[in-house]
C-alpha cells in the first residue's frame, strides 16, 4: 500500500474539521466540513455516513507556543 496524498484536502480545508467516508478503508472522500466538529458531523449524517473518520486539518501558517 502506498502513501495517501492529503495536499488538496489540506489546501481546501485548512483550519477546519473534516469528515471522511469510513468505507473503503483510507478513503479521501470528504463528506462534511466546518469550523466546528458538530457542523462536519451534521453534513456527514445528511449524506448517510453515520460513522465517519474525523480529522482536524491544522493551519501551519502560524506558530503555536505552549
DSSP file (Angstrom, degrees, kcal/mol; ACC not computed):
  #  RESIDUE AA STRUCTURE BP1 BP2  ACC     N-H-->O    O-->H-N    N-H-->O    O-->H-N    TCO  KAPPA ALPHA  PHI   PSI    X-CA   Y-CA   Z-CA
    1    1 A X              0   0    0      0, 0.0     2,-0.0     0, 0.0     0, 0.0   0.000 360.0 360.0 360.0 134.9    0.0    0.0    0.0
    2    2 A X        -     0   0    0      1,-0.2     2,-0.1     0, 0.0     0, 0.0  -0.083 360.0 -75.4 -87.1-171.1    1.3    3.4   -0.9
    3    3 A X        -     0   0    0      1,-0.0     2,-0.5    -2,-0.0    -1,-0.2  -0.443  39.2-120.6 -85.9 162.0    1.1    6.7    0.8
    4    4 A X        -     0   0    0     -2,-0.1     2,-0.8     2,-0.0    -1,-0.0  -0.899  18.3-142.5-104.7 130.7   -2.1    8.9    0.9
    5    5 A X        +     0   0    0     -2,-0.5     3,-0.3     1,-0.1     4,-0.2  -0.826  25.0 170.6 -98.4 107.1   -1.7   12.5   -0.5
    6    6 A X     >  +     0   0    0     -2,-0.8     4,-3.0     1,-0.2     5,-0.2   0.202  44.4 111.3 -96.8  13.7   -3.7   14.9    1.6
    7    7 A X  H  > S+     0   0    0      1,-0.2     4,-2.5     2,-0.2     5,-0.2   0.913  78.9  44.8 -58.1 -48.9   -2.3   18.0   -0.2
    8    8 A X  H  > S+     0   0    0     -3,-0.3     4,-1.9     1,-0.2    -1,-0.2   0.898 114.9  49.1 -63.5 -40.5   -5.6   19.0   -1.9
    9    9 A X  H  > S+     0   0    0     -4,-0.2     4,-2.7     2,-0.2    -2,-0.2   0.919 111.3  49.9 -65.1 -43.5   -7.6   18.4    1.3
   10   10 A X  H  X S+     0   0    0     -4,-3.0     4,-0.7     1,-0.2    -2,-0.2   0.930 111.3  48.9 -59.7 -46.2   -5.1   20.5    3.3
   11   11 A X  H  < S+     0   0    0     -4,-2.5    -1,-0.2    -5,-0.2    -2,-0.2   0.850 119.0  38.1 -64.2 -34.6   -5.2   23.4    0.8
   12   12 A X  H  < S+     0   0    0     -4,-1.9    -2,-0.2    -5,-0.2    -1,-0.2   0.825 125.4  33.5 -86.1 -33.7   -9.0   23.4    0.7
   13   13 A X  H >< S+     0   0    0     -4,-2.7     3,-2.0    -5,-0.2    44,-0.3   0.067  73.9 155.9-116.6  24.2   -9.9   22.7    4.4
   14   14 A X  T 3< S+     0   0    0     -4,-0.7    45,-0.2     1,-0.3    44,-0.2  -0.279  74.8  11.0 -55.2 128.9   -7.1   24.4    6.4
   15   15 A X  T 3  S+     0   0    0     42,-2.0    -1,-0.3     1,-0.3     2,-0.3   0.573 110.2 105.1  80.7  10.4   -8.2   25.2    9.9
   16   16 A X  S <  S-     0   0    0     -3,-2.0    41,-2.7    41,-0.3     2,-0.4  -0.765  73.4-109.3-120.3 164.5  -11.5   23.2    9.7
   17   17 A X  E     -AB  34  56A   0     17,-3.0    17,-1.8    -2,-0.3     2,-0.4  -0.752  38.4-167.5 -86.1 139.8  -12.9   19.9   10.9
   18   18 A X  E     -AB  33  55A   0     37,-3.1    37,-2.5    -2,-0.4     2,-0.4  -0.988  12.2-156.7-133.6 139.6  -13.3   17.3    8.1
   19   19 A X  E     -AB  32  54A   0     13,-2.7    12,-2.8    -2,-0.4    13,-1.2  -0.957  12.4-165.2-116.3 138.2  -15.2   14.0    8.0
   20   20 A X  E     -AB  30  53A   0     33,-2.9    33,-2.2    -2,-0.4    10,-0.2  -0.821  32.1 -94.5-115.9 154.9  -14.3   11.3    5.5
   21   21 A X        -     0   0    0      8,-1.8     6,-0.4    -2,-0.3     8,-0.1  -0.448  27.1-149.2 -61.3 141.1  -16.1    8.2    4.4
   22   22 A X        +     0   0    0      1,-0.1     2,-0.4    -2,-0.1     4,-0.2   0.646  67.7  91.0 -89.6 -16.1  -15.0    5.2    6.5
   23   23 A X  S    S+     0   0    0      2,-0.1     2,-0.2     3,-0.1    -1,-0.1  -0.995  75.8  36.6-124.7 132.7  -15.6    2.7    3.7
   24   24 A X  S >  S-     0   0    0     -2,-0.4     3,-1.2    -3,-0.1    -1,-0.0   0.616 108.6-102.0 -70.3 162.3  -13.5    1.9    1.7
   25   25 A X  T 3  S+     0   0    0      1,-0.3    -2,-0.1    -2,-0.2    -3,-0.1  -0.234 104.2  14.3 -54.4 137.1  -10.6    1.9    4.0
   26   26 A X  T 3  S+     0   0    0      1,-0.2    -1,-0.3    -4,-0.2     2,-0.1   0.803  86.4 174.6  64.5  33.1   -8.4    5.1    3.6
   27   27 A X    <   -     0   0    0     -3,-1.2    -1,-0.2    -6,-0.4    -3,-0.0  -0.460  26.2-161.6 -68.7 139.9  -11.0    6.9    1.6
   28   28 A X        +     0   0    0     -2,-0.1     2,-0.7    -8,-0.1    -1,-0.1   0.160  50.6 124.2-105.0  15.7  -10.1   10.5    0.8
   29   29 A X        -     0   0    0     -8,-0.1    -8,-1.8     2,-0.0     2,-0.4  -0.690  55.8-143.6 -81.9 114.5  -13.7   11.4    0.0
   30   30 A X  E     +A   20   0A   0     -2,-0.7   -10,-0.3   -10,-0.2     3,-0.1  -0.649  24.1 174.0 -79.4 126.5  -14.8   14.3    2.2
   31   31 A X  E     +     0   0A   0    -12,-2.8     2,-0.3    -2,-0.4    16,-0.2   0.435  65.7   7.6-112.1  -3.4  -18.4   14.0    3.3
   32   32 A X  E     +A   19   0A   0    -13,-1.2   -13,-2.7    11,-0.1    -1,-0.3  -0.940  57.3 174.1-171.0 151.6  -18.5   17.0    5.7
   33   33 A X  E     +A   18   0A   0     -2,-0.3     2,-0.3   -15,-0.2   -15,-0.2  -0.984  13.3 137.8-157.3 158.9  -16.5   20.0    6.8
   34   34 A X  E     -A   17   0A   0    -17,-1.8   -17,-3.0    -2,-0.3     6,-0.1  -0.962  61.2 -88.8 175.0 172.4  -16.9   23.1    9.1
   35   35 A X  S    S+     0   0    0     -2,-0.3     2,-0.3   -19,-0.2    -1,-0.1   0.761 112.4  43.9 -71.1 -24.5  -15.5   25.3   11.7
   36   36 A X  S  > S-     0   0    0    -19,-0.1     4,-1.7     1,-0.1     5,-0.1  -0.863  82.8-124.8-119.4 156.5  -16.9   23.1   14.4
   37   37 A X  H  > S+     0   0    0     -2,-0.3     4,-2.5     1,-0.2     5,-0.2   0.869 111.5  60.0 -63.0 -36.8  -17.0   19.3   14.7
   38   38 A X  H  > S+     0   0    0      1,-0.2     4,-2.1     2,-0.2    -1,-0.2   0.898 104.1  49.4 -59.7 -42.2  -20.8   19.5   15.0
   39   39 A X  H  > S+     0   0    0      2,-0.2     4,-2.1     1,-0.2    -6,-0.2   0.931 111.8  48.1 -61.8 -46.6  -21.1   21.1   11.6
   40   40 A X  H  X S+     0   0    0     -4,-1.7     4,-2.0     1,-0.2    -2,-0.2   0.900 112.8  47.8 -63.5 -41.8  -18.9   18.5    9.9
   41   41 A X  H  X S+     0   0    0     -4,-2.5     4,-2.5     2,-0.2    -1,-0.2   0.869 108.8  54.7 -68.0 -36.1  -20.8   15.6   11.6
   42   42 A X  H  X S+     0   0    0     -4,-2.1     4,-2.0    -5,-0.2    -2,-0.2   0.914 109.0  47.8 -62.8 -43.2  -24.2   17.1   10.6
   43   43 A X  H  X S+     0   0    0     -4,-2.1     4,-1.4     2,-0.2    -1,-0.2   0.903 111.4  50.6 -64.5 -41.2  -23.1   17.2    6.9
   44   44 A X  H  <>S+     0   0    0     -4,-2.0     5,-2.5     1,-0.2     3,-0.3   0.918 109.3  50.8 -62.7 -42.8  -21.8   13.6    7.0
   45   45 A X  H ><5S+     0   0    0     -4,-2.5     3,-1.6     1,-0.2    -1,-0.2   0.890 105.7  55.9 -62.9 -39.0  -25.1   12.4    8.6
   46   46 A X  H 3<5S+     0   0    0     -4,-2.0    -1,-0.2     1,-0.3    -2,-0.2   0.835 106.8  51.0 -60.3 -32.4  -27.0   14.2    5.8
   47   47 A X  T 3<5S-     0   0    0     -4,-1.4    -1,-0.3    -3,-0.3    -2,-0.2   0.378 124.1-105.5 -88.0   4.8  -25.0   12.2    3.2
   48   48 A X  T < 5S+     0   0    0     -3,-1.6     2,-0.8     1,-0.2    -3,-0.2   0.598  78.3 132.3  86.4  11.3  -25.8    9.0    5.0
   49   49 A X      < +     0   0    0     -5,-2.5     3,-0.4     1,-0.2    -1,-0.2  -0.850  24.2 172.0 -99.3 104.8  -22.4    8.4    6.6
   50   50 A X  S    S+     0   0    0     -2,-0.8     2,-0.2     1,-0.2    -1,-0.2   0.740  74.0  36.1 -87.2 -24.5  -23.1    7.6   10.3
   51   51 A X  S    S+     0   0    0     -7,-0.1    -1,-0.2    -6,-0.0   -29,-0.1  -0.596  80.9 172.0-127.6  70.6  -19.6    6.6   11.4
   52   52 A X        -     0   0    0     -3,-0.4     2,-0.5    -2,-0.2   -31,-0.2  -0.299  39.1-109.3 -77.7 163.0  -17.2    8.9    9.5
   53   53 A X  E     -B   20   0A   0    -33,-2.2   -33,-2.9    -2,-0.0     2,-0.4  -0.811  40.4-148.5 -86.3 131.1  -13.4    9.2   10.1
   54   54 A X  E     +B   19   0A   0     -2,-0.5     2,-0.3   -35,-0.2   -35,-0.2  -0.844  22.2 168.5-111.1 139.1  -12.9   12.6   11.7
   55   55 A X  E     -B   18   0A   0    -37,-2.5   -37,-3.1    -2,-0.4     2,-0.6  -0.996  28.4-142.1-145.0 147.8   -9.8   14.9   11.3
   56   56 A X  E     -B   17   0A   0     -2,-0.3     2,-0.7   -39,-0.2   -39,-0.2  -0.964  23.5-142.2-106.8 119.0   -8.9   18.5   12.2
   57   57 A X        -     0   0    0    -41,-2.7   -42,-2.0    -2,-0.6   -41,-0.3  -0.729  21.9-137.4 -85.3 113.4   -6.8   20.0    9.5
   58   58 A X        -     0   0    0     -2,-0.7     2,-0.7   -44,-0.2   -42,-0.1  -0.241   4.0-129.3 -72.3 158.9   -4.2   22.2   11.1
   59   59 A X    >   -     0   0    0    -45,-0.2     3,-0.9     1,-0.1    -1,-0.1  -0.902  23.2-178.7-108.2 102.5   -3.2   25.6    9.9
   60   60 A X  T 3   +     0   0    0     -2,-0.7    -1,-0.1     1,-0.2    -2,-0.0   0.319  63.7  90.1 -86.4   8.9    0.6   25.6    9.7
   61   61 A X  T 3  S+     0   0    0      2,-0.0     2,-0.3     0, 0.0    -1,-0.2   0.672  86.6  56.8 -75.8 -14.6    0.8   29.2    8.6
   62   62 A X  S <  S-     0   0    0     -3,-0.9     2,-0.4     0, 0.0    -3,-0.0  -0.816  82.5-123.6-117.8 156.3    1.0   30.3   12.2
   63   63 A X        -     0   0    0     -2,-0.3     2,-0.4     2,-0.0    -2,-0.0  -0.819  23.4-155.1 -97.3 135.9    3.4   29.4   15.1
   64   64 A X        -     0   0    0     -2,-0.4     2,-0.4    -4,-0.0    -4,-0.0  -0.915   4.7-163.2-112.4 138.3    1.9   27.9   18.2
   65   65 A X              0   0    0     -2,-0.4    -2,-0.0     1,-0.1     0, 0.0  -0.966 360.0 360.0-120.1 136.7    3.6   28.2   21.6
   66   66 A X              0   0    0     -2,-0.4    -1,-0.1     0, 0.0    -2,-0.0   0.395 360.0 360.0-106.9 360.0    2.6   26.0   24.6
